[in-house]
Amino acid sequence: MFTLMFKKAHAYNNDVIFYFDDYDHKYVAQNGSLAWRLNNPGLLHVRSLKEHSNIGSCDTYAIFSFSEIGLRMLKKWLKSKKSLTAIAKYYESLPGKVFLNELCEATKLQPSTKIKSLSNERFQLLVKSIVKLCNSSCEGSFALLPKISARYYAEKPEFIELYLTDTQNVLSKEESIQWIESHRLDAVIVHKNNGTLYLRSRPGHHLDKIHFLNNECEPELKIENALEILGDHKPGQPIWGFINGIWNDEKQIKKSLSSIVSATNGEQVWALPNLTKSKIKDFLEILRQKDKSATVIVNIAVQFFQLLIDFSIKQSDPPPIIIFTHSQGAIIADLALNMLKNSERQKLRIFTLGGVSLISHGKAHPDSHNYISAADIIPRHLALGLKLTNLALRRYEGQKKELTQDQVIDTLVEEDIDNELETQDPQTILTYSSQRKEYYLAEFEKISNVTILDPSVNATFNRYEHELISPCYQSIIHELIKKYHHVFC
């Protein structure tokens, strides 16, 4: 099941299993079958193991580091049994009689058949049949849990307590508690004697505590000191722009910017570097941006956009303005658009890549579009338009199953009926269903300029595809540059 090697595991309960790797990162396996969650395709009991091959237990069942070990132990255990009857007796809780009948039917063997007499082909069929009867192929969800990296609090003008995770999520205390209780955050809830709660990281994990005054924010910045231009201007080229995401130093920004310049074959690219000031100050800044506040970088972005527009219209044949934004760069661009005239906004083709904000349809030039990798965890959890982002992901998952948009909407409506309606009255269900379909049709219209991208081959649950230089986003950059070269150059 899992591709990582884990050093230990324990069961929160039968439905939730925690795994820990060599770096003490915590993962959670939920849903699916018990055999899948335990990496134990044959549901072997700990007492049945003649060697210490398990890394934990769930009740009497063994938990293995990955399913291949569990499968190897199953084969070794089967070879120690005399007959199918003896095997079925082991699985009496499933219950045994039904298991024996189904096992005989699946393998075409008799209950008294001796295991040692089986050919390799028959033995492999026996193994596969047991794995199937244990429902091991029923997969659930497996995820690396983010950790709390910092706690921010302020006392004036009002008390604020917020938590920053190592995946750039910004959570209130209440949200953090909900995430911990629903197994989405690796942290500990401590109940104090006075009835209050406080949160801490697990032992061995560092948690920064940040206390700021209102005036400890960010310095003023002028546009002439903020720009970076790379590449050589070529006659007739589009005007390329770029705004990077959070926690990028000069070296990282240069690397991302260079990848765009390279894709244009050395053409001039204008960048508004969103330089990291420190994790703490960057954290404060994105909090203010999520609250729709125009921070210093947003005000500079307004000037940046106007500068590119002026540069375009002063040319005899004004070239198009194409701006790539990544991660936090999307919310900077979105807030800056609010401060421009509509006529100015319509001159800007903005493409977000893994953005924490979506550029809504019609807000900028009609070509503007939002791209999110299916393996990018940041937009999934941090995006301002989280509801719309999740809806786009549901549409993407439906398309992978070859469902039409109407069929995806029907599925969503059925889920809403199951979750929200308590009545079985046919007319009420029909009315509710009709209203929900209209709602989803309107919501899907809002994500007409959102595309979920297939993740790159090397993108896995523990290698989130968020960096701009990831193959997934680089392919879109190359595609867009090629498109505008073809149309305008």
C-alpha positions, 0 to 999 in steps of 0.5 A: 500500500504505502511506498515509505518504510515506517519504523512504528505504528499504533492504532488510534482505533480500528478506523484510524491508524498512525504511522511514523517514519524514520524522521518521526513524521506522522501519517494517518491511514483512514477509511478503506478496509482494515487490512488496507489500513494495517498493511496486513493483506491477510489480517494476520494476528500478532501471535501468529508471527514467528518473527518480529516483522510487525511495527505495531498492532491494532487489537490482536492484528499486526501492523506492517511497514508496508503491504509487501511485508504483510503479504510475505508473512501471509505466505509464510504462515499459510505454508505452516497450515495443513489444509483449507479447513485449518486456514478457515478456522483461523478466520472464524470471526469473518465468520469461518464457515462462510469463509471456508465455502468462499475460499473453496469456491474461489480456489476450486479446492476441497476443504481437506486439500493439503497445502503442501501438495499445492503447485506454485500456481495453485498456492498463489491463487490461494494467497490471492483469494485470501487477500480478496476475502480480507478485502485488502484492495479496498483503499482509503486515504493516507496522508502526511500530517502537517505540524504546527511551526509557529504560534502567533498571538497579539493582545491589542487592539484585540486578542488574536491567537493563530497557528501556522503549519509547516504547509503554510496553513493559517488556523485559528485556535478553534480550527487547529483543535478541529484539525487535531481532533479530525486527524488532520494536524500533528499536535497535542491538545493539553487540558489545563486544571483551570478548564482552558486548553492550549496546543503544543507540538509533539515532543521533539518538534519545535514550535515558535512562539511569536508575540507582535506589537501592531507597529512591528510589521513591514517597511515601506518599499518603492517600486524602483527598488522592488523590480527585477528584470531578467533576459533581453528585450526582443522586438515584438515580444509579449510583456512577461511578468512574474510574482512569486510566493511566500518564503522565497529568498533571492536565490529561490526567486532567481531560480523561478524567474530563470525558469520563465526566462529560459522558457521564453528563449531568453526574452525579457521578464519583469518580476516583482520579487516577494522577498521573505522578510522572515517566516514570522513577518511573512506569516503576519503579512499573509494573515492580513492579505487573507483578511483582504488587507492591502499590504505593502507588497500589494500596493507595490503590485498595483504600481507594477501592473500600471508600469507594465501597462504603460510600457505596453501602450507606449509601443506602436503595436502594444504587446499583450501583458502575461503575468505568471503568479505562484502561491502567495503571488496569486493573492497579491495579484488578486488584491492589486486588481481590486485597486485598478480600473476595470479598463486596466484590469482587462489588459492583464492576462494573469495565470495563477499556478498553485495559487492561494487565491483564484482570479475570478472569471472576468476580473482580468483579461478573459484569457486569465486562468487558474492552474492547480496540480492535483498533488498540490496541497497548498491550494487544497487547504490554504486557498481563499476560494477553498470551496471553489477549489474543492469543487474544481477538484471534484470535477477533476476526479469525476472527469477521471472517471469519465463522468460528465459535469451533469453526472458530477453535479448529480453525485454532489446533489445525492451527497447533499441529500444524504448529509442534509435532509432528514425527511424521506418525503419524495416531493421535498427531496425533488424540490431540494434536488432541483435547488441544489442543481441550480446552485451547483450549475452557478458554482461550476460557472465560477470555476470555468477558468480553473483547471486541475492538472494531472500531477507529475510522475514523481508527485506523491503524498509525501512530495507535494507538487507546489514548487514553480519549478515542478514539471507540472507547472513548468509544462503549463508555463511553456505551453502558455509562452508557446501560445502567445509567441504563436499568436502575437510574435 
